[in-house]
């Protein structure tokens, strides 16, 4: 079914790829936990967007509170990136003229 800018087949492909990214991030979490947690969270957020769009296209609205889920998962990635940025800012030497 095609409607607007997305079609169901492509959205299913997107979800499958995001599931794969998510599973790899979980599998190799011990290699770099902060990075893998961030990737996992972002893949989950993107997957939820794809799921909601797919539900809209098929007319089967099944996911309760997608906005809350997205906000909470995005919060994890946002916090990790803020921490990383602050760490990098501390490592950068102060310039004095």
Secondary structure, 3 states (H helix, E strand, C coil): CEECCEEHHHHHHHHHHHHHHHHHHHHCCCCCHHHHHHHHHHHHHHHHHHHHHHHHHHCCCCCCCHHHHHHHHHHHHHHHHHHHHHHHHHHCCCCCC
